[in-house]
Amino acid sequence: MVSPLDAAQLRERVQRCVDDVLVHQSTVLAEVGPDAQELLGAVARLLTGGKRLRAAFLYWGYRSAGQPDSDAVVRVATAMEFFQAAALIHDDVMDDSDTRRGMPAAHRSLAARHEQESWSGDAGRFGVAGAILAGNLCLNWTEELYATSGLDAQHLARGRKVFDLMRTQLMGGQFLDVVESVRSWDGMPTSERIERAERVIRFKSAKYTVEHPLLIGASAGGVDADDLAALSRYGLDLGQAFQLRDDLLGVFGDPVATGKPAGDDLREGKRTVLVAHALAGADDAGRELVESRLGDPALDTDTVDRLREVITASGAVDAVEADIARLADSARMALKSTRSLDPDAVAVLDQLIDSATTREH
């Protein structure tokens, strides 16, 4: 059975578009000199393969309006992949992550180049500087792809409001995550901890993963206001479910599948809905372990396993799984409430619910 992510051969076409963009930008950077190609390499490694979820939601949002397939809409959809690349590169810098998708994070690979060449100065600072610039290039190329996609100018103008909203709100969401990572949860009721974690989910992940790409495509295609509202509900619920699944994988996922070390979210000290439930449901000893070791970059495998046991015993995993199922059902109901959308596109959007929320251990 063909994955909904491969309907209309979308993943293959997006990868070709990515490759074409990188070839073009290589010629643009060639005038700067060969050293600038190092930034391009960091981006290219990150943009090889992947689910292409964001591209899929934009593409099928556009097609849901009854609009035809075209290379132009694939190019607009590809802009979402460059936007995600920018977010991931910058996120890895902020989280001081070592790996991404099983490879060294951009700032780590650039730091390694500094060390290999025995250059002067601090290799880590060099890597961070290069990664910031590589992420900024991806932001530039996101705008360039959108503006030069070849899609009808009136359609691009209709999608522009959400496109701009997405780019601004994600930056705010990223900073919200930074703030929450240093703001104490001591004495805070569980309901407020969950509310704060869900707000980070909404603005750092859910909107730019599903809701905003979907609405960019649907708005550009000319979907009416009522169906746009339904797609917004679908997108926000599904985006939240997607991130809750990602939070589970960040603690329990197989490193081979996730491309990150086991328990990496625990080392980074991410205050997630999962952690909020764990603190509420654990016994005193378990709660003390979570509070004392969450955010410790030196966590060894044995301690990660102990933390996993506490989190599971607390009922937190079951609570998050229930949230994922509830949100997926709510997204499906919102999609079913639409009235004027193309049925083939709706069928793919329905299948994408499972693609975005399935277990990948």
Secondary structure, 3 states (H helix, E strand, C coil): CCCHHHHHHHHHHHHHHHHHHHHHHHHHHHCCCHHHHHHHHHHHHHCCCCCCHHHHHHHHHHHHCCCCCCHHHHHHHHHHHHHHHHHHHHHHHHHCCCEECCEECHHHHHHHHHHHCCCCCCHHHHHHHHHHHHHHHHHHHHHHHHHCCCCCHHHHHHHHHHHHHHHHHHHHHHHHHHHHHHCCCCCCCHHHHHHHHHHHHHHHHHHHHHHHHHHHHHHHHCCCHHHHHHHHHHHHHHHHHHHHHHHHHHHHCCHHHHCCCCCHHHHHCCCCHHHHHHHHHCCHHHHHHHHHHCCCCCCCHHHHHHHHHHHHHCCHHHHHHHHHHHHHHHHHHHHHCCCCCCHHHHHHHHHHHHHHHCCCC
